[in-house]
Amino acid sequence: MTRLKDMKISDILAQGGKAFPSLEIVPPLKGMTKNELIESIRPFMEFSPKYINVTCHRDEYEYREKPDGSYSRHLVRKRVSEVAVCGAIMSEFDIETVPHIICGGATAEAIENELHDLRFMGISNVMALRGDSMTGEKRFTPVPGGYRYAGELVEAIRRFEAETNGQKIFSIGVGGYPEKHFEAPNIETDIMNLKKKTDAGADYIITQMFFDNSRFYDFTDRCRAAGITVPIIPGLKPLSTARQIESLPEAFSLDIPLELTEAMKAAGDDREAAYRTGTEWCIQQCRDLLRHGVPAIHFYTMGRSRNIVEILKECF
């Protein structure tokens, strides 16, 4: 399928109108075929999402035993690249793709080469993120010649545009944290850092997942008071298992409301009951956000479609 036209996310948001859904997917592990990837996405398409974000995962270290019993360290990539996934999606669906570009594990030169590739492919949207620390690192450490902060990455993308043809090539999204980034000492400092990203040229913000809408509304008010004027898109993920009330706060440094926590605990080992509880909570979150006039809602699919499809049916 040939796409009808390339559109920047900033232009889509500027059009206004009815709120729309967008999706985020994780590149598949090596071994999955293009057709398998496409079929995992197809159930979402009847709801006309405006774009699909494709996450970027830095390479990992793997230790291999040598004949003498010692170990050697090797850098390995376990997933298909985000650029390849974007290409596969674009070849099948008339939809914008938004590859994530991260500071972690990449030099400035490597990122510039990726920007050239994206421009060549006709991709005009990117998500600029710092990325996670390497496994075993206590704090994020950039590679020599790399960027330490997402704001620096945004500046680099805008500099690339200026040096390439002097025109805006990419619409840039950045991440926001309604409950603050876990490394920030307080929410005020975190929002100051977010403003640096928008001042550097970011066009919109997508938030980390949250389960209490009041956190999002407070975050938005704080951003506006700080002078951040770009669109802020809430990011949602439905709980699907009782175990997630422990794993998600640990992984993402977020709170899960007591009411939802108790309901998921009550579901216990009944996986379907836990699934229904998490899905219904997300539906109510989504409806409330739409009533409050958000421009869009971004869904973290985590490779699963059933609960997201149910939520889209109810809300869009």
C-alpha positions in Angstrom: 0.0 0.0 0.0 1.3 3.5 -0.9 0.8 6.2 1.7 -1.4 9.0 0.5 0.9 11.7 1.9 3.5 12.2 4.6 2.2 14.3 7.6 4.0 15.6 10.6 2.4 14.9 14.0 2.6 18.6 14.8 0.5 19.3 11.7 -2.0 16.6 12.7 -2.3 18.1 16.2 -2.7 21.6 14.8 -5.7 20.6 12.8 -7.7 20.1 16.0 -11.0 18.3 15.7 -12.0 15.1 17.3 -9.4 13.4 19.6 -7.7 10.4 18.1 -5.8 7.4 19.3 -2.2 6.6 18.6 -0.2 3.4 19.4 3.2 2.4 20.6 4.7 -1.0 19.7 7.9 -2.7 20.7 10.1 -4.1 17.8 9.8 -7.8 17.7 12.6 -10.1 18.7 14.8 -11.4 15.9 13.1 -14.3 14.2 9.6 -12.8 13.8 8.6 -12.3 10.2 7.3 -9.2 8.6 3.9 -10.8 8.1 3.7 -11.7 11.7 4.4 -8.2 12.7 1.8 -6.8 10.3 -0.9 -9.2 11.5 -0.2 -8.2 15.1 -0.9 -4.5 14.1 -3.9 -5.1 11.8 -6.6 -5.3 14.5 -5.9 -1.7 15.5 -6.3 -0.2 12.1 -10.1 -0.1 12.0 -10.0 2.6 14.7 -7.9 4.9 12.4 -4.9 5.6 14.7 -3.0 8.6 13.3 0.5 7.2 14.0 2.4 4.3 15.4 5.4 4.9 17.6 8.2 2.2 17.4 10.4 2.0 20.4 14.2 1.7 20.2 16.1 -0.8 22.4 19.8 -0.4 22.9 22.2 -3.3 22.4 22.9 -5.5 25.4 26.0 -7.2 26.7 26.2 -11.0 26.5 28.9 -13.1 28.2 30.1 -16.2 26.3 32.3 -18.9 27.8 35.6 -19.5 26.1 37.4 -22.9 25.8 39.7 -22.0 28.7 36.7 -21.4 31.0 37.0 -17.6 31.0 34.3 -15.3 29.6 34.3 -12.7 26.8 31.8 -9.9 26.6 29.9 -9.3 23.4 27.5 -6.5 22.4 24.3 -8.0 20.8 21.1 -6.7 19.4 18.1 -8.9 20.3 15.4 -7.0 18.4 14.7 -5.9 14.9 15.7 -2.3 14.4 13.0 0.4 14.8 13.8 1.7 11.3 13.2 -1.7 9.7 9.9 -2.0 11.6 8.8 1.5 10.4 9.6 0.4 6.9 7.5 -2.7 7.2 4.5 -0.8 8.6 4.7 1.9 5.9 4.7 -0.8 3.2 1.4 -2.1 4.4 -0.6 0.7 6.0 -1.3 4.3 5.2 -0.2 5.6 8.5 2.6 7.7 9.9 5.4 6.0 11.9 7.4 7.6 14.7 10.7 5.8 15.4 12.3 6.5 18.8 15.8 7.9 18.7 17.7 7.5 22.0 20.9 8.9 23.4 21.8 5.6 25.1 24.4 3.6 23.2 24.7 5.9 20.2 27.3 8.5 19.2 26.4 11.8 17.6 27.6 10.5 14.3 25.5 7.3 14.5 22.4 9.4 15.2 23.1 11.7 12.3 23.4 8.7 10.0 20.1 7.4 11.3 18.5 10.8 10.6 19.8 10.6 7.0 18.2 7.1 6.7 14.9 8.3 8.1 14.8 11.3 5.7 15.6 9.0 2.8 12.7 6.7 3.8 10.2 9.6 3.9 9.8 9.4 7.7 9.1 12.9 9.0 8.4 12.2 12.7 10.7 11.1 15.5 10.5 10.6 19.3 13.6 12.0 21.0 14.5 10.3 24.3 17.5 9.8 26.5 16.8 6.1 26.9 17.5 3.8 29.8 20.8 3.0 31.6 22.7 0.0 30.5 21.9 -3.1 32.6 24.0 -2.9 35.7 24.6 0.8 35.5 23.3 2.9 38.5 23.2 6.1 36.5 22.9 6.8 32.8 26.2 7.1 31.1 26.5 8.3 27.5 28.9 6.7 25.1 32.0 8.8 24.2 30.8 11.3 21.6 27.1 10.8 22.5 24.4 12.9 24.1 23.6 12.9 27.8 20.1 14.5 27.7 17.1 14.3 25.4 17.3 18.1 25.1 20.7 17.8 23.6 19.3 15.3 21.2 16.5 17.6 20.1 19.0 20.4 19.5 21.1 18.0 17.4 18.1 17.1 15.2 17.2 20.7 14.7 20.9 21.4 13.8 20.9 18.5 11.4 17.9 20.1 9.6 19.6 23.5 9.4 22.7 22.0 8.0 20.9 19.7 5.5 18.5 22.0 3.8 17.5 24.7 6.2 14.0 23.5 6.5 12.1 21.6 9.1 12.3 17.9 8.3 11.0 16.2 11.4 8.3 16.7 13.9 9.8 15.9 17.3 8.0 14.4 20.2 9.5 14.1 23.7 8.6 12.3 26.9 6.9 13.8 30.0 6.4 12.3 33.5 3.2 13.2 35.3 4.7 11.7 38.5 8.2 13.1 37.6 11.2 11.2 36.3 12.7 9.0 38.9 16.0 10.7 38.8 14.6 14.2 39.2 14.7 15.6 42.8 11.3 17.1 42.5 8.5 17.7 40.0 9.4 21.4 39.6 12.9 20.5 38.4 11.6 17.8 36.2 9.2 20.3 34.4 12.1 22.8 34.1 14.0 20.1 32.3 11.0 19.3 30.1 10.8 23.0 29.1 14.4 22.9 28.0 13.3 20.1 25.6 10.4 22.2 24.2 12.6 25.3 24.0 15.1 23.3 22.0 12.5 22.5 19.4 10.2 19.7 20.5 6.8 19.9 19.0 4.7 17.9 21.5 4.9 15.7 24.6 3.7 12.2 25.2 3.5 11.2 28.9 4.6 8.1 30.6 1.7 5.8 31.6 -0.3 6.8 34.7 -3.4 5.4 36.4 -4.7 8.4 38.2 -6.0 11.1 35.8 -5.7 13.8 38.5 -1.9 13.4 38.2 -2.1 14.2 34.5 -4.3 17.2 35.0 -2.0 18.6 37.7 1.1 17.9 35.4 -0.5 19.7 32.5 -1.4 22.7 34.7 2.2 22.8 36.0 3.6 22.7 32.5 1.4 25.5 31.3 2.3 27.6 34.3 6.0 27.0 33.4 5.5 28.3 29.9 5.3 25.0 28.1 2.7 25.6 25.3 3.1 22.5 23.0 0.3 19.8 23.0 0.5 17.3 25.8 -0.7 13.8 25.0 -1.6 11.4 27.8 -0.1 7.9 27.6 -2.2 4.9 28.9 -1.6 1.2 29.5 -4.2 -1.1 30.9 -3.2 -3.5 33.6 -3.8 -7.1 32.6 -2.3 -9.2 35.5 -2.3 -8.8 39.3 1.5 -9.1 39.2 1.7 -5.7 37.5 0.7 -3.8 40.6 4.2 -4.6 41.8 6.2 -4.8 38.6 5.1 -1.5 37.0 5.8 0.7 40.0 9.2 -0.9 40.3 10.0 -0.5 36.6 8.5 2.9 35.9 8.5 4.7 39.3 4.8 5.3 39.2 1.8 5.0 41.6 -1.2 2.8 41.2 -4.3 4.1 43.0 -5.4 2.1 46.1 -8.8 1.3 44.6 -7.2 -0.2 41.5 -4.6 -2.0 43.6 -7.2 -3.6 45.8 -9.4 -4.6 42.9 -6.4 -6.3 41.1 -5.4 -8.1 44.4 -9.0 -9.3 44.7 -8.8 -10.8 41.3 -5.8 -12.8 42.5 -5.0 -15.8 40.3 -8.1 -15.3 38.2 -6.4 -14.0 35.1 -9.6 -13.1 33.3 -10.9 -11.2 36.3 -7.6 -9.2 36.5 -7.7 -8.6 32.8 -11.3 -7.3 33.0 -10.5 -5.1 36.0 -7.5 -3.4 34.3 -9.3 -3.0 31.0 -12.4 -1.4 32.6 -10.2 1.0 34.6 -8.4 2.1 31.5 -11.8 2.6 29.7 -12.9 5.0 32.5 -9.6 6.8 32.4 -9.9 7.2 28.6 -13.5 8.5 28.8 -12.6 11.0 31.4 -9.6 12.3 29.5 -11.7 12.7 26.4 -14.3 14.7 28.4 -11.5 17.0 29.5 -10.6 17.8 25.9 -7.2 16.0 25.4 -6.2 16.2 21.7 -5.2 12.5 21.5 -4.6 9.4 23.7 -1.5 7.3 23.2 -1.7 3.6 24.1 1.3 1.5 25.1 0.4 -1.9 23.5 3.4 -3.9 24.8 2.9 -6.4 22.0 -0.7 -7.2 22.9 -3.9 -6.1 21.1 -6.9 -7.7 22.8 -7.3 -5.2 25.7 -6.3 -2.1 23.6 -8.8 -3.1 20.9 -11.6 -3.4 23.5 -10.8 0.1 24.9 -10.7 1.6 21.4 -14.1 0.1 20.7 -15.6 1.7 23.8 -13.9 5.1 23.4 -13.3 5.8 19.8 
